[in-house]
């Protein structure tokens, strides 16, 4: 049995594909789907990871084979589909 899945290096799909409606430092009104978060660094890592100001939505995301797929493209596609399915 394997352990929990970890974020893929250089991916950042979860910081780009979904919309975030709560404030993010540097983005007081959140962000629309498909736009990179200002807290995503050049290596596609979250600058707020593990910090209290990280939005609750972001803290709730957990890497999984269903969400992350085999590569960044599959992760982006899966998250974009989830965004469309949950759009009000």
RADA-V682787 format. One line per field, one symbol per residue. phi: phi as a letter, one per 30 degrees, with the letter a starting at -180 (. if undefined). psi: psi as a letter, one per 20 degrees, with the letter a starting at -180 (. if undefined). burial: 1 if it has 16 or more other ideal C-beta (glycine too) atoms within 10 Angstrom, else 0. Layout:
# RADA-V682787
phi->???
psi->???
burial->???
This chain:
# RADA-V682787
phi->.cdddcddeiciedcbdddbccdbejbdcibddicdddddddcicddceicdddeeeddddbebeddchcaeddddddddddeddcdd
psi->praqqqqppkfjhijggqqpiqqppimijbqqqippqijprijlqpiipjqhipqhgghhpppqhhhhbirgghgggghhgggghjp.
burial->0000001100111111110100010010001000001011000111010000011001000000001110010011011100000000
